[in-house]
Amino acid sequence: SWARGGPLKALASREETAAPARPAADPGADEASLFEGFVGDCEAAVGDKRLIDEVVARFAYSGALQFEHETTTRYDGQGAVKRGLSRLFFEGDAAGFDWAGVRTHAGEDRTVSARLTATAESGAVAAELDVAAAFDDAGGVASLFVSPLDAPSRAWLARTVEGVQVGQDGGPKWETYDGRVRQQIWQSPDCFAPGNPFLAEKLELTTGRLVTIVDETVWGLYREKMEAWAASVDLVLDPIIAPGNEDEKSMENMIFMLDEIARVDPLRRAEPILAVGGGVLTDTAGFACALWRRGVPWARMPTTLLGMVDASVGIKVAVNYKRKNGVGHFFSPSHTFVDTSFLPTVSYPDVISGCGEIMKAALVHDGTLFDLMEAHGARLIDKKFVDDPVADDVIKRSVDTMLECIGPDLWEESLLRPMDYGHSFSRTLETTEAFKLRHGEAVAIDCIMNSMIANDKGLLSDADTDRVLALYAKLGLPCSIEGITAETYKRAAREITVHRDGILRAPLPNGIGKCAYTDEMRDDEIERAFAKLSKFIDAHPETKWDPSKSFAADRES
C-alpha cells in the first residue's frame, strides 16, 4: 500500500530520493519480475513525482498506455506515456493506491495483470482498476492497459484522465489543452491570504520553495503579504523582481529574467515558476521559461484587468524585437490563477486599458457583454471592477469569449480568428514610438477604426456605430491619439497582411456581437472611415489621446 508523499521541508538532492541504479528492463527476466519492478517504480513515483521518469523508462520507446473508460484515451511514445501516468497518479483525487493479485497470462504477448485500487482520504475505495502490461522481447513495456472493473470506477477513471469537469466545485473554472499541457484556469480570490494552501496544492510544490517572477510594481505593493503567506504555508519564496511596463517587453528584460532563473536554478520539473504581474510581465516571463533548459514548467497570475480578460487563456509568449511580438513561442502554462484581489491597486488608466480588450470581445462575439458594459461599465471602472457581481460576470464572459474563440486553436493554425479583432492596426500603433500606447488602448483605437470601416462596408448600421462611439466616450476609452492619420492605418493594414500570410483576414463587427472578415480595405474606405471618426472626435475631444495620457507619463486619473 502506498500513498502520495507530502511536501519536503528542504530541497532534496537527486541522490537522496532516487532508487538504486538499475537497467530499465531485463530481457532475461520473467514477466512477473518485470511487472514487480514496474510496480516498485510506481510506488516510488507516487512518493516523489520526479521519479515518474523511472516508471516511463520501463516502457519501450514506442510503448503505449491506454485507458478504457467512457471512451478510449491512448498515449503513444514515452513522452505521451509520462503525461498519461501523471494524470493517473498525481492529478486525480486518490490519496493512495494498492496493488494486488499479480498474475501471468498464457500467450505470445507476455502479458501480466494486477488489481490496482485507488483509495480516498477516508480510506474508502475510490476505484478498482485492472492493469495489464504486455512486454516486448527486450523486457520493456510494449503496452499498458488500464480498465475499470465497475461503473463507479469507470466514472472515477474518466474524471481522473480527462480532468475534473470544468466549472464544477473543486475543479478549474476553465481549461485548455494544447496537445501536451493541460492548462487549468482558476478563478480564486486572495491566493496570498495567510494560511491559504491553494497555490501550493495546485502547483504541487514538494521542495519547500516557490520560485516567482514578480512585476516590480506588484512586489512593491504586495511584498510583505506574499512573504507572510509563504511563511504561513511553510514555503520559502525565491523572487525574481523584473519590470513590467509596456516598453519592457524586450529582449533585454527577457535576458535579465534568464540570468535570474540561472541564479535561483529551479529543479527542472519539480519547481514550476510562477509569473505574477500584468500581461507584459507574464508574456516575457513565459518566454524566458520556454527558453530555459528548452522549457521548464510555469504558471501565471495576471494582476491587471487586461491580464485577466486577455492574457489568461492563450499560450503565446513573446517579446518585441524588430516588430510587435517579433520573437516568441507557443508555450502553455500549467495553471493560470485569476485573482481579483489585485485590482484595487491597479491604476485607473490600466483599468480603462483592460476595458479595451473587453470591448473587443463584446463587439465581435458577445452582444450581451456589450449591453453589460453599456449599462454598468462606467460604474465598474469607478469601482475598478471590485466587489461587484456584474464585474465578476463581465470578467467571466470576457474569459469565456477568449476560451470559445481561441481554445480550440491555441497554435493559431487557422488565421481567421475573431479575437484578432482589435489587432489589425494596433501592432503598428503600439510600436510607433511617438504614441506610447498601452496594449488595451491600442486595441481600443483599432476596434473603433475597424467599426467605422465596418460601417462604411455596410456591416455595422449607423445606429449601432453611434452606440459604439457613445459607449467609448462614456467609458473614457480612446478613439484616436494625436499624430494618427489615414496614412497610418493604410500602412498598418499593409504590415498586418504580412503577419497573416499575405492575406488581410481582418475581423470586423457584423452587427454588435457578431464577426465577419474582409480581405480588402481600400484606401478610399479607410479615408471615409477616418473622416467620419474625426467628426466624432471633434465633438468629443476627450476621446483623442495625447502623450500626457501615455503609459510613459506618471499619472493617476
NORSULJO-V318152 format. One record per residue. RES is the residue in one letter. PHI is phi as a letter, one per 30 degrees, with the letter a starting at -180 (* if undefined). NEAR is the number of other ideal C-beta (glycine too) atoms within 12 Angstrom. Layout:
BEGIN
res->RES phi->PHI near->NEAR
res->RES phi->PHI near->NEAR
END
This chain:
BEGIN
res->S phi->* near->16
res->W phi->b near->25
res->A phi->b near->19
res->R phi->d near->28
res->G phi->d near->26
res->G phi->d near->20
res->P phi->d near->26
res->L phi->d near->26
res->K phi->d near->16
res->A phi->b near->15
res->L phi->d near->25
res->A phi->c near->23
res->S phi->d near->14
res->R phi->e near->19
res->E phi->d near->9
res->E phi->d near->14
res->T phi->c near->25
res->A phi->d near->20
res->A phi->d near->25
res->P phi->e near->12
res->A phi->d near->10
res->R phi->a near->20
res->P phi->d near->17
res->A phi->d near->29
res->A phi->a near->32
res->D phi->b near->21
res->P phi->d near->18
res->G phi->d near->13
res->A phi->d near->24
res->D phi->d near->17
res->E phi->d near->36
res->A phi->d near->22
res->S phi->d near->22
res->L phi->d near->38
res->F phi->d near->36
res->E phi->d near->22
res->G phi->d near->33
res->F phi->d near->43
res->V phi->d near->33
res->G phi->d near->24
res->D phi->d near->33
res->C phi->d near->39
res->E phi->e near->28
res->A phi->d near->28
res->A phi->d near->34
res->V phi->d near->37
res->G phi->d near->28
res->D phi->b near->35
res->K phi->d near->37
res->R phi->d near->33
res->L phi->d near->33
res->I phi->d near->34
res->D phi->d near->28
res->E phi->d near->34
res->V phi->d near->37
res->V phi->d near->34
res->A phi->d near->29
res->R phi->d near->43
res->F phi->d near->39
res->A phi->d near->29
res->Y phi->e near->21
res->S phi->c near->19
res->G phi->d near->37
res->A phi->b near->29
res->L phi->b near->41
res->Q phi->b near->30
res->F phi->c near->37
res->E phi->c near->24
res->H phi->b near->30
res->E phi->d near->17
res->T phi->b near->13
res->T phi->c near->19
res->T phi->c near->28
res->R phi->b near->22
res->Y phi->b near->31
res->D phi->c near->22
res->G phi->j near->20
res->Q phi->e near->28
res->G phi->d near->22
res->A phi->d near->24
res->V phi->e near->37
res->K phi->d near->31
res->R phi->d near->30
res->G phi->d near->37
res->L phi->d near->43
res->S phi->d near->34
res->R phi->d near->32
res->L phi->d near->41
res->F phi->c near->41
res->F phi->c near->37
res->E phi->c near->30
res->G phi->c near->34
res->D phi->c near->27
res->A phi->d near->34
res->A phi->c near->25
res->G phi->a near->29
res->F phi->b near->36
res->D phi->b near->27
res->W phi->c near->30
res->A phi->a near->18
res->G phi->i near->21
res->V phi->d near->27
res->R phi->b near->19
res->T phi->c near->23
res->H phi->c near->21
res->A phi->d near->10
res->G phi->k near->13
res->E phi->d near->12
res->D phi->c near->20
res->R phi->h near->30
res->T phi->c near->28
res->V phi->b near->36
res->S phi->b near->32
res->A phi->a near->32
res->R phi->c near->25
res->L phi->c near->45
res->T phi->c near->30
res->A phi->c near->38
res->T phi->c near->27
res->A phi->d near->19
res->E phi->e near->13
res->S phi->d near->11
res->G phi->j near->15
res->A phi->d near->17
res->V phi->d near->24
res->A phi->c near->29
res->A phi->a near->38
res->E phi->b near->30
res->L phi->b near->40
res->D phi->c near->31
res->V phi->c near->42
res->A phi->b near->33
res->A phi->c near->45
res->A phi->c near->32
res->F phi->c near->38
res->D phi->d near->26
res->D phi->d near->18
res->A phi->d near->22
res->G phi->i near->31
res->G phi->d near->33
res->V phi->d near->42
res->A phi->d near->32
res->S phi->a near->29
res->L phi->b near->43
res->F phi->c near->33
res->V phi->c near->43
res->S phi->b near->25
res->P phi->d near->31
res->L phi->c near->24
res->D phi->a near->18
res->A phi->d near->14
res->P phi->d near->20
res->S phi->d near->30
res->R phi->d near->25
res->A phi->d near->21
res->W phi->d near->34
res->L phi->d near->40
res->A phi->d near->27
res->R phi->d near->30
res->T phi->d near->35
res->V phi->d near->36
res->E phi->c near->27
res->G phi->j near->27
res->V phi->e near->26
res->Q phi->e near->17
res->V phi->e near->26
res->G phi->j near->20
res->Q phi->d near->12
res->D phi->e near->9
res->G phi->j near->19
res->G phi->c near->25
res->P phi->d near->33
res->K phi->d near->33
res->W phi->b near->36
res->E phi->a near->31
res->T phi->b near->37
res->Y phi->b near->28
res->D phi->c near->27
res->G phi->j near->19
res->R phi->b near->24
res->V phi->c near->30
res->R phi->c near->33
res->Q phi->d near->38
res->Q phi->c near->35
res->I phi->c near->43
res->W phi->c near->36
res->Q phi->c near->33
res->S phi->b near->28
res->P phi->d near->24
res->D phi->h near->24
res->C phi->d near->39
res->F phi->c near->40
res->A phi->d near->20
res->P phi->e near->17
res->G phi->i near->18
res->N phi->d near->25
res->P phi->d near->23
res->F phi->e near->26
res->L phi->d near->34
res->A phi->d near->31
res->E phi->d near->25
res->K phi->d near->31
res->L phi->d near->39
res->E phi->h near->32
res->L phi->d near->38
res->T phi->b near->34
res->T phi->c near->36
res->G phi->i near->25
res->R phi->b near->32
res->L phi->b near->43
res->V phi->c near->42
res->T phi->b near->48
res->I phi->c near->49
res->V phi->b near->40
res->D phi->e near->43
res->E phi->d near->26
res->T phi->d near->28
res->V phi->d near->38
res->W phi->d near->28
res->G phi->d near->18
res->L phi->d near->23
res->Y phi->b near->33
res->R phi->e near->22
res->E phi->d near->15
res->K phi->d near->27
res->M phi->d near->39
res->E phi->d near->22
res->A phi->d near->18
res->W phi->d near->31
res->A phi->e near->32
res->A phi->d near->18
res->S phi->d near->19
res->V phi->c near->29
res->D phi->h near->22
res->L phi->b near->36
res->V phi->c near->26
res->L phi->c near->34
res->D phi->c near->29
res->P phi->d near->34
res->I phi->c near->40
res->I phi->c near->28
res->A phi->b near->39
res->P phi->d near->30
res->G phi->b near->42
res->N phi->d near->29
res->E phi->e near->37
res->D phi->d near->24
res->E phi->c near->30
res->K phi->d near->42
res->S phi->b near->31
res->M phi->d near->22
res->E phi->d near->19
res->N phi->d near->34
res->M phi->d near->38
res->I phi->d near->22
res->F phi->e near->26
res->M phi->d near->47
res->L phi->d near->29
res->D phi->d near->19
res->E phi->d near->27
res->I phi->d near->34
res->A phi->d near->18
res->R phi->d near->15
res->V phi->d near->26
res->D phi->h near->21
res->P phi->d near->32
res->L phi->e near->31
res->R phi->d near->21
res->R phi->b near->27
res->A phi->d near->33
res->E phi->b near->36
res->P phi->d near->37
res->I phi->c near->48
res->L phi->c near->47
res->A phi->c near->49
res->V phi->b near->45
res->G phi->l near->46
res->G phi->d near->48
res->G phi->d near->45
res->V phi->d near->49
res->L phi->d near->46
res->T phi->d near->49
res->D phi->d near->48
res->T phi->d near->48
res->A phi->d near->53
res->G phi->d near->48
res->F phi->d near->43
res->A phi->d near->43
res->C phi->d near->42
res->A phi->d near->34
res->L phi->d near->28
res->W phi->d near->34
res->R phi->h near->20
res->R phi->i near->10
res->G phi->k near->25
res->V phi->c near->35
res->P phi->d near->35
res->W phi->b near->44
res->A phi->b near->42
res->R phi->b near->51
res->M phi->b near->49
res->P phi->d near->49
res->T phi->c near->45
res->T phi->c near->51
res->L phi->d near->46
res->L phi->d near->48
res->G phi->d near->48
res->M phi->d near->50
res->V phi->c near->50
res->D phi->b near->44
res->A phi->c near->44
res->S phi->c near->50
res->V phi->c near->43
res->G phi->d near->42
res->I phi->c near->39
res->K phi->d near->35
res->V phi->b near->35
res->A phi->a near->34
res->V phi->b near->35
res->N phi->d near->28
res->Y phi->a near->20
res->K phi->i near->14
res->R phi->a near->21
res->K phi->e near->34
res->N phi->h near->31
res->G phi->d near->21
res->V phi->b near->24
res->G phi->a near->27
res->H phi->a near->25
res->F phi->c near->27
res->F phi->b near->36
res->S phi->d near->34
res->P phi->d near->45
res->S phi->d near->39
res->H phi->b near->41
res->T phi->b near->47
res->F phi->c near->41
res->V phi->c near->41
res->D phi->b near->39
res->T phi->d near->40
res->S phi->d near->30
res->F phi->d near->38
res->L phi->d near->36
res->P phi->e near->23
res->T phi->c near->25
res->V phi->d near->36
res->S phi->d near->30
res->Y phi->e near->27
res->P phi->e near->36
res->D phi->d near->43
res->V phi->d near->44
res->I phi->d near->44
res->S phi->e near->44
res->G phi->d near->49
res->C phi->d near->51
res->G phi->e near->49
res->E phi->d near->49
res->I phi->d near->48
res->M phi->d near->53
res->K phi->e near->49
res->A phi->d near->47
res->A phi->d near->45
res->L phi->d near->49
res->V phi->c near->43
res->H phi->b near->36
res->D phi->b near->36
res->G phi->d near->25
res->T phi->d near->23
res->L phi->d near->37
res->F phi->d near->38
res->D phi->d near->21
res->L phi->d near->34
res->M phi->d near->45
res->E phi->d near->30
res->A phi->d near->18
res->H phi->b near->28
res->G phi->e near->36
res->A phi->d near->24
res->R phi->d near->21
res->L phi->d near->37
res->I phi->d near->36
res->D phi->e near->21
res->K phi->c near->24
res->K phi->h near->30
res->F phi->h near->42
res->V phi->c near->25
res->D phi->h near->17
res->D phi->b near->21
res->P phi->d near->16
res->V phi->d near->26
res->A phi->d near->33
res->D phi->d near->26
res->D phi->d near->24
res->V phi->d near->42
res->I phi->d near->45
res->K phi->d near->31
res->R phi->d near->29
res->S phi->d near->46
res->V phi->d near->45
res->D phi->e near->30
res->T phi->d near->37
res->M phi->e near->42
res->L phi->d near->34
res->E phi->d near->23
res->C phi->d near->31
res->I phi->c near->34
res->G phi->e near->28
res->P phi->d near->20
res->D phi->b near->27
res->L phi->d near->31
res->W phi->c near->22
res->E phi->h near->26
res->E phi->d near->14
res->S phi->c near->18
res->L phi->c near->23
res->L phi->c near->25
res->R phi->b near->33
res->P phi->d near->34
res->M phi->d near->40
res->D phi->d near->35
res->Y phi->d near->46
res->G phi->i near->45
res->H phi->b near->41
res->S phi->d near->44
res->F phi->c near->49
res->S phi->d near->45
res->R phi->e near->34
res->T phi->d near->33
res->L phi->d near->43
res->E phi->d near->39
res->T phi->c near->30
res->T phi->d near->28
res->E phi->e near->16
res->A phi->d near->19
res->F phi->d near->34
res->K phi->h near->28
res->L phi->d near->43
res->R phi->d near->48
res->H phi->e near->45
res->G phi->d near->46
res->E phi->d near->44
res->A phi->d near->42
res->V phi->d near->43
res->A phi->d near->48
res->I phi->d near->49
res->D phi->e near->48
res->C phi->d near->49
res->I phi->d near->51
res->M phi->d near->53
res->N phi->d near->50
res->S phi->d near->49
res->M phi->d near->42
res->I phi->d near->44
res->A phi->d near->38
res->N phi->d near->34
res->D phi->d near->28
res->K phi->d near->28
res->G phi->i near->18
res->L phi->d near->30
res->L phi->c near->34
res->S phi->d near->19
res->D phi->d near->17
res->A phi->d near->13
res->D phi->d near->28
res->T phi->d near->35
res->D phi->d near->22
res->R phi->d near->28
res->V phi->d near->42
res->L phi->d near->35
res->A phi->d near->25
res->L phi->d near->37
res->Y phi->e near->42
res->A phi->d near->26
res->K phi->d near->27
res->L phi->d near->40
res->G phi->i near->29
res->L phi->d near->49
res->P phi->d near->42
res->C phi->c near->44
res->S phi->a near->42
res->I phi->b near->35
res->E phi->e near->24
res->G phi->j near->20
res->I phi->d near->35
res->T phi->b near->20
res->A phi->e near->28
res->E phi->d near->16
res->T phi->e near->30
res->Y phi->d near->38
res->K phi->d near->27
res->R phi->d near->24
res->A phi->d near->39
res->A phi->d near->36
res->R phi->d near->22
res->E phi->d near->27
res->I phi->d near->36
res->T phi->d near->25
res->V phi->d near->18
res->H phi->d near->28
res->R phi->c near->26
res->D phi->i near->15
res->G phi->i near->12
res->I phi->b near->17
res->L phi->d near->31
res->R phi->h near->30
res->A phi->d near->43
res->P phi->d near->38
res->L phi->b near->41
res->P phi->d near->43
res->N phi->c near->27
res->G phi->i near->25
res->I phi->d near->35
res->G phi->j near->31
res->K phi->b near->23
res->C phi->b near->35
res->A phi->b near->25
res->Y phi->b near->29
res->T phi->b near->30
res->D phi->c near->22
res->E phi->b near->18
res->M phi->b near->35
res->R phi->d near->19
res->D phi->e near->18
res->D phi->d near->16
res->E phi->d near->30
res->I phi->d near->35
res->E phi->d near->23
res->R phi->d near->22
res->A phi->d near->36
res->F phi->d near->34
res->A phi->d near->22
res->K phi->d near->29
res->L phi->d near->38
res->S phi->d near->25
res->K phi->d near->20
res->F phi->d near->29
res->I phi->d near->28
res->D phi->e near->15
res->A phi->d near->17
res->H phi->b near->24
res->P phi->d near->17
res->E phi->d near->21
res->T phi->d near->34
res->K phi->c near->29
res->W phi->d near->38
res->D phi->b near->22
res->P phi->e near->19
res->S phi->d near->16
res->K phi->c near->33
res->S phi->d near->30
res->F phi->d near->35
res->A phi->d near->19
res->A phi->d near->19
res->D phi->d near->12
res->R phi->b near->18
res->E phi->b near->14
res->S phi->b near->16
END
